[in-house]
Amino acid sequence: MKTYIYNNVLCLLMCFAAIPSVSISAQETARNITLTEARELALSHNKDIAKSRLTLEQTRYDAKAYKTNYLPRINLMAADMYSTGKGNFGIAGGHLPIYMLDPTTGTYIPNITMGSDGSYTLNQYADFPSQEIDYKIGNIFLGNVSLTQPLYMGGKITAAYRMATYGTEMAGENIRLTESQAILRTDEAYMQAIRARQLADVARSYKQLLDELMKNVDSAVRHGLKTRNDQLKVQVKLNEAELAIQRADNATRLSTMNLCHVLGLPLNTPLRLNESLPDSPLPLDRAEGIASRPEAAILQAKTDIATQQVKLTRSDFMPQLAMFAGYSYMNGIKVGGTNLFNSGMASVGATLKVPLVTFGERTYRIRSAKARQQIAQTEQQDLTEQMQLELAQADNNFAEAQTELRITQRSLEQAEENMRLARQQYDAGMEPLSQLLDAQAMWQQASADHVNAKCQLQVAHTKLLKAQGSLR
C-alpha cells in the first residue's frame, strides 16, 4: 500500500514538474511591441544616431564661430613686472652760457667773445653743479586695449562661413541617413522574427496533420485495412516534422534575440509582436526619384564645400585690409624718486597686406583646389547614377515581391484544395498514402512560401522607401 501511494505521489510530482510554468510566466510578461514602436525604440537606442546628432551640434557651433569673424576683435593685454635692478649715474657740472638779445637780428645769442683762433670766452655764464642721480626699476605695469576690424579679406571670411554652413547641412542629412539605415535594419529584424514564428506555426500545423493521419493509419493497421509500410511512411514524416519544429523554434529564439539587440534590449527579453501583416503595403509615389535622399544632399554639400575651398585658397593671395585702434598705459621705473613713466596714449590706423611675388604658389594651390572640386563633382555624378540604379532595382524587387505574394496566395489555396481532395481520395481507398503525404508536404511548402512572401514584401517596401529618400 505504501509503495502504491509513493508511486502515485511521485507521478503527481513529475506531472507538476512537466508543466511549462516558465513559458507561461514569460508569455504573461512578454512585451507587446508593434513595428512602429520597434522603430522608435531602435532610433532612441542607436549609438550611431547619437553620434550624428553630436556632430550636428558641433558643426552648428563651428558655423557660429566662423560668423563672428565678421565682427571686430577687442583684446585686453596687461603685464606687470617687478625687478630689483637699481643704480645711479652722474651728470658732470660746468658753465652754462647766458643768452642776450641781439638788437640787429632780434634773436637771443650767447654772451661770448670769439677769438681769432676760433676759441671763445664766456662773458656771462651760470655755474651748473655736478649731480648724482639714483634710479630704481621696481614695479613696471603695462596695459593695452586694442580693437581690430577686418574690412576686406579677399573673401576668406565669407568662404569659411559658407563651408561651415554646408558642413552643418551635411551633418543634418547624415542624421537622416543614419536613421533610415536603422529603420531598415529594424524592419528586417522585425520581419525576420515574424517569419520565424509563423514558420514555426506552419511546422506545428503540419505535424498536427501528420498526427491525425498517424492515428487513422494506426487504427487501419490494427483492423488489417492498411499495411505496416504505411505506418512507417507516416512515422518518417513525423520524425522530419519534429526536427523541423525544433529548427523553427531555434530560429525563432535567435531572431528574437537579434531583434532585442537591434532595439537595445536585453537579449532574453520576451517580445510579443504584431504578426498581422497586410497583404500589400501602402502605395508609393513612383515620381519622387532620388532628389529627397539624404545621400544626394550630402554629395551636393560636398561639391559646394569644394567650390568654396577654391575661393578660400584664392583669398590667401588677395589684398587684405583691416583697421585698428588702441589705448596703452605704462607706469614704472623711478628716477630720483619719481616715476619716469606714468601716462597713456591712444592710437588708430589701418593695415594693408598685398602679396606681390609668390613664385607660382598662388597658381599651384588654386589649381590643386580646383582639382579637388572636380573630384567632388565626379564623385557626385558617379554616386548619383548608382543611387538611380539602386532605386530602379528596389522598384523591381518591390514589384516582384507583390507578384510573388499573389502567386503564393493562389498556390496556398490550391495546395489546401489539393490536400482536401487527396484526403478524400485516400479515405475512399482511391489513392495511396504517398499521394496524401505529398499533398500535405505541398501544403506545408506553400504555407512557408506565403509567409516568406509576406515578410519579403514588407522589407522590399521599406527598401524602396529608403531608395526614394522618403523613409525618414
Number of C-alpha atoms within 10 A of each C-alpha: 6 7 8 9 10 11 12 12 12 12 12 12 11 11 10 11 10 9 10 9 11 9 11 11 10 13 13 11 13 14 13 12 15 14 16 12 12 22 22 16 17 24 23 14 14 17 13 14 21 15 13 20 16 14 19 21 14 14 21 18 14 16 19 13 12 18 17 12 16 14 11 15 13 13 11 12 10 12 10 12 11 12 11 8 10 13 10 11 9 10 11 9 11 12 12 13 17 15 14 14 12 12 8 6 8 9 10 12 13 16 17 16 10 11 9 6 6 6 8 11 11 15 11 14 15 11 10 12 10 10 11 10 12 14 18 19 18 14 14 17 16 15 15 17 15 17 15 19 17 18 16 16 18 19 18 20 19 18 21 19 21 18 23 22 21 22 24 22 19 23 23 21 21 21 22 21 22 21 23 25 18 21 25 21 19 27 24 20 23 28 24 23 25 24 24 24 23 19 27 22 17 22 24 19 15 23 22 14 13 19 16 10 19 20 13 15 21 18 14 16 16 12 10 10 11 16 14 13 11 17 20 13 14 21 16 10 18 19 12 12 19 15 13 19 21 14 16 22 18 15 19 21 18 17 21 26 21 20 27 22 17 24 25 16 16 11 16 13 15 20 19 15 19 12 16 7 14 11 15 14 14 8 7 13 10 11 7 13 16 21 14 14 23 25 22 19 20 21 19 19 23 22 22 18 22 22 20 23 22 20 20 21 22 19 19 18 20 18 15 19 16 16 16 17 15 17 15 17 16 19 17 21 23 18 17 13 11 12 15 15 15 12 10 13 10 12 10 12 10 13 12 12 12 11 11 9 9 9 8 8 11 17 13 11 15 20 15 13 20 18 14 17 21 15 14 21 18 13 15 21 15 11 14 17 13 12 19 16 13 18 22 16 15 21 21 14 19 21 15 15 23 21 14 19 23 17 16 22 20 14 19 21 15 15 22 19 14 18 21 15 14 23 21 14 16 16 14 9 11 11 14 13 23 14 15 22 20 14 21 23 16 19 23 22 20 23 25 21 19 22 22 22 24 25 25 22 26 22 24 25 26 23 27 24 23 24 26 27 22 20 19 15
